[in-house]
Amino acid sequence: MAERSTATSSPQRPASAQHATDPEDTQAADSPSADTAAAEDTAEAPAPPELHSGYRLAKRYRLEECITRLDGFSSWRAVDEKLRRAVGVHVLPAGHERAEAVLTAARSAALVGDLRFVQVLDAAEENGLVHVIQEWLPDAVPLSTVLHSGPLDAFEVYALAGQVSQAMAAAHRKDLAHLRLTPATVLRTAPGQFRIRGLAVDAALRGITSREPRRADTEAIGALLYAALTQRWPYGDGAYGLRGVAELGKGSRDPLATPEQVRAGVHRGLSELAMRALDNNGATAASHEPPFTAPEELSKALAALPRIPPPDPTPTTLVGYQQTTYQRGTLAPHRASAGPTAGAAGAPAPIPTLPGRTGAALKWGVSALLIAALGLGSWQLADALLKGDAPAEAAPPPTAPVEEESEPQIPELVSIETVTEFDPFAGGNGGQDPESTPNTIDGDPTSYWQTKNYFGNPSFGNLKPGLGLVLDLGEQRRISSVTVDTIGATTVEFRAAPGADSVPGTIEGFTPLDEGTGDSLTLRADSPVETRYVLVWLTELPQGSDGNYRGRITNIAVAE
């Protein structure tokens, strides 16, 4: 189950979007009369029922799995028992300060029939609960997950930009904005096909508003293009499993490095459009065009670009490909080679032969020589067998000196006294699985410690930058490596707190020494360090068969 997030703002969001997730800030922004009315309604309304797996909304939607609990609302995977299909559900108490805004946003989004958006199917208030029902796409993959394997090619980026900008332009014409366009809310349903989830609803659930909604969505599309072209997030801090991009410096013409500067071979036209969509004053190294103020402008600029063809298929995947000695391959169908035919167009010339008696005599002479050679060879072989001559035995090959193998030096393991969870971004929401931390040092590969479930992407559903386990060695020890065995490929950082007498309270208190991704990692420091506390810090989690992301550690060992 994904845990509740306590973050009230995000430095990675576009500057145009204004967050209002803090209850005090939200109340200050509302009118006093609205606050009073909300308080009275809350006091009079009965307490909403407690939600759990198996609970039925509107006697129809059976909750199956909680995906997220955040800011007073929860998101679930559910089953529509009437139509027998999976659906996504957002639920919050009817007395919640944003309940009315969520209902209004959902009902408005349901009227947008553009299939590039994940459709809202139902929105109602019943039994003290407000619920929003939307499509569930089991085969869709968030763009953030797709980008973990590398940037998209130019053809797919062009398709992404066109579909998202056209969809948002259509929504803006109906006075609807998204305000939370991220790699986690854009889904890839097939190569070159994308859909957007959470139109208006995601922002209403989180209290996100903007004075310039068109510009905010345009900048968000620019960030999507930048990430798709470079596999980097175009802000100082990374997000959605992507590393951030540092600015070029005060003396630079561009406050942000262009996609072409970040990664070689990026399509120049798409790079310029991404920069014009971002809040970068519209200037790039090759263009001084003004920035886009609406997705419709971006869509028109995309249409003006020369057509970007899809990448060529690999030749070896084509039917009839032949590998030969003389050429790389041919796309002609396989056929048996035919002998030369006189007079056939394009056929090779026939082999010349000697005419008349000369040719016949030559053939008889060659045949006689072959017969004589064969007879001579047979006579010599029979003579050797009759005399009993045995072939000379071959001298045995010289024996190479055997080198003595030196035994590998096994590093001495350091005793670990205790293992505790380290989750500085939990915000008081309890631990992950604190009772199971001893399983990581019991030597049993079948036992493990695990995190909670997270939905959306490997980066903890964008709720936190990471979490981990602190190993207490009991005293200052000289160490050089840590071995971590996990279930599934996990991104792990090896950190230590040299000289610390107590466990640091923040991640900054631990010095990063090495990192890697895999299910059996040995991370090494550049040089041995003296420390009592070692931090095994998880930053990306593997995806389970149920679609959720969770980390599981079976064994940890520290060596000198």
C-alpha positions in Angstrom: 0.0 0.0 0.0 1.4 3.4 -1.0 1.9 5.7 2.0 0.5 9.1 2.5 2.6 12.0 1.2 3.1 15.1 3.5 5.0 17.2 0.9 3.2 20.5 0.2 5.2 21.6 -2.8 7.6 20.3 -5.4 10.6 22.1 -6.9 10.2 20.0 -10.0 6.8 21.4 -11.0 6.5 24.2 -13.5 6.6 27.6 -11.9 3.3 28.6 -13.5 1.4 26.0 -11.4 0.6 27.1 -7.8 0.2 24.4 -5.2 -2.3 24.6 -2.3 -1.8 21.3 -0.5 -1.2 22.8 3.0 -4.5 22.9 4.9 -3.7 26.2 6.5 -2.8 27.8 3.2 -5.9 26.4 1.6 -8.1 27.8 4.3 -6.5 31.2 4.1 -7.2 31.2 0.3 -10.9 30.5 0.8 -13.5 33.0 1.9 -14.5 33.1 5.6 -18.1 32.3 4.7 -17.0 29.2 2.8 -14.9 28.1 5.7 -17.8 28.5 8.1 -20.2 26.6 5.9 -17.7 23.8 5.4 -17.1 23.5 9.1 -20.8 23.4 9.8 -21.4 20.7 7.2 -18.5 18.7 8.6 -19.9 18.9 12.1 -23.4 17.8 11.0 -22.3 15.1 8.6 -21.8 11.5 9.9 -18.3 10.1 9.8 -17.6 8.5 6.5 -17.2 4.7 6.5 -13.7 3.2 6.7 -12.5 2.0 3.3 -10.9 -1.4 2.8 -10.5 -4.0 0.1 -13.9 -5.5 -0.6 -15.9 -2.4 0.2 -18.6 -1.5 -2.3 -19.2 2.0 -3.6 -22.7 2.7 -4.9 -23.5 -1.0 -4.5 -21.5 -1.5 -7.7 -17.8 -0.7 -7.5 -15.8 -3.2 -5.3 -12.5 -1.8 -4.1 -9.6 -4.2 -4.7 -6.3 -2.6 -4.0 -5.3 0.8 -2.6 -2.9 2.6 -4.9 -2.3 5.9 -3.0 -3.4 7.6 0.2 -2.6 11.3 0.0 -3.9 14.5 1.5 -7.2 13.1 2.7 -8.1 11.1 -0.4 -7.3 7.6 -1.6 -7.0 6.0 -5.1 -8.0 2.4 -5.7 -8.1 -0.3 -8.4 -11.6 -1.6 -8.3 -14.1 -3.8 -10.2 -17.3 -2.6 -11.8 -19.4 -5.6 -10.8 -22.2 -4.5 -13.2 -20.1 -4.4 -16.3 -17.4 -6.8 -15.0 -14.4 -4.6 -15.8 -11.6 -3.0 -13.9 -11.9 0.7 -13.1 -9.8 3.3 -11.3 -11.4 5.1 -8.3 -10.7 8.3 -6.3 -12.5 8.5 -3.0 -12.6 11.3 -0.4 -15.0 12.3 2.4 -17.9 14.5 1.4 -16.9 17.0 4.1 -13.4 17.4 2.6 -12.6 21.0 1.7 -11.9 20.0 -1.9 -14.8 17.5 -2.3 -17.0 20.0 -4.2 -14.1 21.1 -6.5 -13.3 17.4 -7.3 -16.9 16.7 -8.2 -17.1 19.7 -10.5 -13.8 18.9 -12.2 -14.8 15.2 -12.7 -18.2 16.1 -14.2 -16.6 18.6 -16.5 -13.9 16.2 -17.6 -16.5 13.5 -18.3 -17.9 15.8 -21.0 -14.7 15.8 -22.9 -15.0 13.0 -25.4 -11.4 13.1 -26.7 -10.1 9.6 -26.5 -6.6 10.9 -25.9 -7.7 11.4 -22.3 -8.4 8.6 -19.9 -12.2 8.9 -19.6 -14.1 9.7 -16.4 -17.0 7.3 -16.2 -18.9 8.4 -13.1 -18.7 11.0 -10.3 -21.1 11.2 -7.4 -21.6 11.7 -3.7 -23.1 8.9 -1.6 -23.0 7.8 2.0 -20.7 10.6 3.0 -18.2 9.8 0.3 -17.3 11.5 -3.0 -16.1 9.0 -5.6 -14.7 9.5 -9.1 -14.7 6.5 -11.5 -12.4 6.4 -14.5 -11.0 4.0 -17.0 -8.4 1.4 -16.0 -5.8 0.7 -18.6 -3.9 -2.5 -17.5 -1.5 -2.5 -20.5 -0.6 1.2 -20.4 2.8 2.1 -19.1 3.6 5.6 -17.6 6.1 7.6 -19.7 8.3 7.7 -16.6 8.7 4.0 -16.7 9.3 4.0 -20.5 12.1 6.5 -20.1 14.0 4.3 -17.6 15.2 2.3 -20.6 16.4 5.3 -22.5 15.1 8.4 -24.4 12.5 8.0 -27.2 13.4 8.3 -30.8 12.5 11.4 -32.8 9.4 9.8 -34.3 7.9 8.9 -31.0 8.7 12.3 -29.5 7.0 13.9 -32.4 3.9 11.7 -31.8 4.0 12.4 -28.1 4.2 16.2 -28.6 1.5 16.2 -31.2 -1.0 14.1 -29.3 -0.5 15.8 -26.0 -0.6 19.3 -27.3 -3.6 18.7 -29.5 -5.5 17.0 -26.6 -4.7 19.9 -24.2 -5.7 22.5 -26.8 -9.1 20.8 -27.1 -9.4 20.8 -23.3 -8.5 24.5 -23.1 -11.2 25.3 -25.6 -13.7 23.8 -23.1 -12.0 25.9 -20.3 -10.4 22.8 -18.7 -6.8 22.6 -17.7 -4.7 19.7 -16.4 -2.1 21.5 -14.2 -0.4 18.2 -13.4 1.0 17.0 -16.7 4.0 14.8 -15.8 5.7 11.6 -17.0 3.6 9.8 -14.5 0.2 11.1 -15.9 1.1 10.5 -19.6 0.6 6.8 -20.5 2.1 4.9 -23.5 -0.5 2.5 -24.7 1.5 1.4 -27.8 4.5 2.5 -29.9 3.7 6.1 -30.9 0.3 6.1 -29.0 -0.2 8.1 -25.7 -3.1 9.0 -23.4 -3.4 11.5 -20.6 -5.0 10.7 -17.3 -6.3 13.1 -14.6 -7.6 16.0 -16.7 -8.7 18.6 -14.1 -9.3 15.9 -11.5 -5.7 15.4 -10.4 -5.2 19.1 -9.8 -8.5 19.4 -7.9 -7.6 16.4 -5.7 -4.4 18.1 -4.7 -5.6 21.7 -4.6 -3.3 22.8 -7.5 -4.3 26.1 -9.1 -2.7 28.5 -11.5 -3.2 32.1 -12.6 -2.1 31.1 -16.1 -3.4 27.6 -16.7 -2.7 27.5 -20.4 0.9 28.6 -19.9 1.3 26.1 -17.0 0.2 23.2 -19.2 2.4 24.4 -22.1 5.4 24.5 -19.9 4.6 21.0 -18.6 4.4 19.7 -22.2 7.8 21.3 -22.8 9.2 19.4 -19.8 7.8 16.2 -21.2 9.5 16.8 -24.6 12.8 17.6 -22.9 12.6 14.4 -20.8 11.6 12.3 -23.8 14.5 13.6 -25.9 17.2 13.5 -23.3 16.1 11.1 -20.5 16.7 14.0 -18.1 14.3 16.3 -16.1 14.7 19.9 -17.2 15.0 21.3 -13.6 17.9 21.4 -11.2 16.5 18.5 -9.1 15.7 15.2 -10.7 12.2 13.7 -10.6 10.2 10.7 -11.9 13.3 8.5 -11.9 15.2 11.0 -14.1 18.3 13.0 -13.2 18.0 16.8 -13.3 19.9 19.2 -15.6 22.2 21.8 -14.2 22.0 25.3 -15.5 24.7 26.6 -17.9 25.8 29.5 -15.7 25.1 33.2 -15.4 27.2 34.2 -18.4 25.4 31.8 -20.7 23.0 32.8 -23.3 20.6 30.1 -22.2 19.6 29.6 -18.6 19.0 25.9 -19.4 21.1 23.5 -21.4 19.3 22.6 -24.6 18.5 19.0 -25.4 21.2 19.1 -28.1 23.7 20.1 -25.5 22.6 17.4 -23.1 22.6 14.5 -25.6 24.2 14.1 -29.0 22.0 13.3 -32.0 18.8 15.0 -30.8 16.4 16.3 -33.5 17.1 20.0 -33.7 13.5 21.0 -34.6 12.1 19.1 -31.6 14.8 20.5 -29.3 13.9 24.1 -30.2 10.2 23.5 -29.7 10.9 22.0 -26.3 12.9 25.0 -25.3 10.2 27.4 -26.5 7.5 25.5 -24.5 9.6 25.6 -21.3 9.9 28.8 -19.2 13.1 29.8 -20.9 12.2 33.1 -22.5 12.0 31.3 -25.8 15.7 31.7 -26.6 17.9 28.8 -27.7 21.4 28.7 -29.2 19.8 28.5 -32.7 16.6 30.5 -32.4 15.1 33.7 -30.9 11.5 32.8 -31.5 9.1 33.8 -28.7 8.0 31.2 -26.1 4.7 29.3 -26.6 1.9 30.6 -24.5 -0.6 27.8 -25.3 -0.5 24.2 -26.4 -2.3 25.2 -29.7 0.7 27.3 -30.7 3.0 24.3 -30.0 0.7 22.1 -32.1 0.9 24.5 -35.1 4.7 24.7 -34.8 4.9 20.9 -34.8 2.8 20.7 -37.9 5.2 23.1 -39.7 8.1 20.8 -39.1 9.2 18.5 -41.9 7.7 15.0 -41.5 9.7 12.7 -39.2 9.6 9.2 -40.6 9.6 6.2 -38.3 12.9 4.4 -37.7 13.9 1.9 -40.4 13.3 -1.8 -39.4 16.4 -3.9 -38.9 17.2 -5.7 -42.2 17.6 -9.1 -40.5 13.9 -9.0 -39.5 12.8 -8.9 -43.2 11.6 -12.1 -44.9 14.1 -13.5 -47.5 17.2 -11.9 -46.0 20.3 -13.9 -47.1 23.7 -13.7 -45.6 26.4 -14.5 -48.2 30.2 -14.3 -48.6 30.1 -11.6 -51.2 27.6 -9.1 -49.7 25.8 -8.1 -46.5 22.5 -9.5 -47.7 19.8 -9.5 -50.3 16.1 -9.1 -50.0 15.4 -11.5 -52.9 13.5 -14.6 -52.0 15.4 -17.8 -51.5 15.7 -19.9 -54.6 17.8 -22.8 -55.8 20.7 -21.8 -58.1 20.1 -22.8 -61.6 22.7 -23.8 -64.1 23.6 -21.4 -66.9 21.2 -21.3 -69.8 22.5 -20.3 -73.2 20.8 -17.2 -74.5 19.0 -16.4 -71.3 18.9 -12.7 -70.4 21.3 -11.9 -67.6 22.6 -15.5 -67.4 26.3 -16.0 -67.0 28.3 -17.0 -70.1 28.8 -20.8 -70.6 32.2 -22.2 -69.7 34.3 -22.6 -73.0 35.4 -26.1 -74.0 38.1 -27.4 -76.4 36.5 -28.5 -79.7 37.1 -31.6 -81.8 39.8 -34.3 -81.4 42.1 -32.1 -79.2 39.5 -31.9 -76.5 38.8 -35.6 -76.6 42.5 -36.4 -76.4 43.0 -34.1 -73.5 40.2 -35.8 -71.6 41.6 -39.3 -72.2 45.1 -38.1 -71.1 43.9 -36.6 -67.8 41.9 -39.8 -67.1 44.9 -42.0 -67.6 47.1 -39.9 -65.3 44.5 -40.1 -62.5 44.2 -43.9 -62.9 48.1 -44.3 -62.8 48.3 -42.1 -59.7 45.6 -44.1 -58.0 47.3 -47.4 -58.8 50.7 -46.2 -57.6 49.3 -45.1 -54.3 47.5 -48.4 -53.7 50.7 -50.4 -54.4 52.7 -48.4 -51.9 50.1 -48.7 -49.2 49.9 -52.5 -49.7 53.8 -52.9 -49.6 53.9 -50.9 -46.3 51.3 -53.2 -44.7 53.0 -56.4 -45.8 56.4 -55.3 -44.4 54.8 -54.4 -41.1 56.2 -50.9 -41.0 54.4 -49.0 -38.3 54.1 -45.3 -38.5 56.5 -43.4 -36.3 55.0 -42.4 -33.0 54.6 -38.7 -32.7 56.6 -37.1 -30.0 54.5 -36.1 -27.0 53.8 -32.4 -26.9 55.9 -30.5 -24.4 54.3 -30.1 -21.0 53.7 -26.6 -20.0 54.7 -25.7 -16.5 51.7 -25.6 -14.2 51.4 -22.3 -12.4 50.3 -22.4 -8.9 47.0 -20.5 -8.5 47.0 -17.9 -5.8 44.0 -18.1 -3.5 41.8 -15.0 -3.8 41.8 -12.9 -0.7 38.4 -13.0 0.9 37.6 -9.7 2.6 36.9 -10.0 6.3 33.3 -9.3 7.2 32.4 -6.7 9.8 29.8 -7.6 12.4 26.5 -5.7 12.2 24.9 -5.1 15.6 21.5 -3.7 14.6 19.5 -2.7 11.5 16.9 0.0 11.6 14.8 1.7 9.0 15.8 5.2 7.7 12.9 7.1 6.2 13.4 10.8 6.8 10.6 11.7 4.3 7.9 9.6 5.9 6.3 12.5 7.6 5.2 10.5 10.6 3.3 7.9 8.6 4.9 4.9 10.4 7.5 2.5 9.3 7.8 0.3 6.2 8.3 -3.1 7.8 10.4 -2.5 11.0 9.8 -6.0 12.4 11.6 -7.6 9.5 14.8 -5.7 9.5 16.8 -8.5 11.2 16.0 -10.7 8.2 18.6 -8.8 6.2 21.5 -10.1 8.4 20.2 -13.6 9.3 22.0 -15.3 6.4 18.7 -16.8 5.2 18.1 -16.0 1.5 14.4 -16.8 1.8 13.7 -14.2 4.4 13.6 -10.5 3.6 12.7 -7.0 4.6 10.4 -5.1 2.3 9.0 -1.6 1.6 5.4 -0.7 1.2 3.8 -0.8 -2.2 4.2 2.3 -4.5 2.2 3.0 -7.6 3.1 4.8 -10.9 6.9 4.6 -11.2 9.9 3.1 -9.5 10.8 6.4 -7.7 8.4 5.7 -4.8 5.4 7.1 -6.8 7.2 10.5 -6.7 6.3 10.6 -2.9 10.0 10.7 -1.8 13.5 10.5 -3.2 14.3 7.3 -1.4 14.4 5.3 1.9 16.7 2.7 3.4 18.3 0.8 6.2 21.0 2.0 8.7 23.5 -0.6 9.8 25.0 0.0 13.3 28.4 -1.6 13.5 28.6 -0.9 17.3 31.8 1.2 17.0 34.0 3.0 14.5 35.2 0.4 12.0 37.3 0.6 8.9 35.2 -0.6 5.9 35.5 -0.5 2.2 32.4 -2.3 0.7 28.9 -3.5 1.2 27.1 -6.3 -0.5 23.3 -6.1 -0.9 21.1 -8.9 -2.3 17.6 -8.0 -3.4 14.5 -9.5 -5.0 14.4 -7.8 -8.4 16.7 -5.2 -9.9 16.9 -2.4 -7.4 18.9 0.9 -7.5 21.0 1.1 -4.3 23.4 3.7 -2.9 26.2 2.9 -0.4 26.5 5.7 2.1 28.4 6.2 5.4 28.6 8.7 8.2 32.3 9.0 9.1 33.0 10.3 12.6 29.3 10.4 13.6 28.5 9.3 17.2 24.8 9.0 16.5 22.6 8.2 13.5 22.2 11.4 11.4 18.6 12.6 11.0 18.8 13.6 7.4 20.1 12.0 4.2 22.7 14.8 3.9 24.3 13.4 7.0 25.5 10.4 5.1 28.3 10.6 2.5 27.6 8.8 -0.8 30.3 6.3 -1.6 29.0 4.2 -4.5 25.8 3.2 -6.3 24.5 0.5 -8.6 21.4 -1.3 -10.0 20.8 -5.1 -9.8 19.7 -7.9 -7.6 23.1 -8.8 -6.2 25.4 -5.8 -5.7 28.8 -5.2 -4.2 29.3 -1.5 -3.8 32.8 -0.3 -3.0 34.2 3.0 -1.7 37.2 4.6 -3.5 39.2 4.2 -0.3 38.4 2.7 3.1 36.4 4.9 5.5 36.1 4.9 9.3 32.5 4.9 10.4 30.0 3.3 12.8 26.9 3.9 10.7 26.3 2.6 7.1 23.3 3.5 5.1 21.9 1.2 2.4 19.7 3.8 0.5 17.1 2.6 -2.1 16.2 5.1 -4.9 14.4 3.0 -7.4 12.3 -0.1 -6.8 11.5 -3.1 -9.1 7.9 -3.7 -10.3 6.0 -6.6 -9.0 3.6 -8.9 -10.9 0.7 -6.9 -9.5 1.9 -3.7 -11.1 3.1 -2.1 -7.9 6.6 -1.1 -7.0 8.3 -2.4 -3.9 11.8 -3.1 -2.6 12.9 -6.3 -0.9 16.3 -6.9 0.7 17.3 -10.5 1.5 20.9 -10.0 2.7 23.4 -7.3 3.6 27.1 -7.7 4.4 29.8 -5.2 5.2 33.4 -5.9 4.6 36.7 -4.2 5.6 
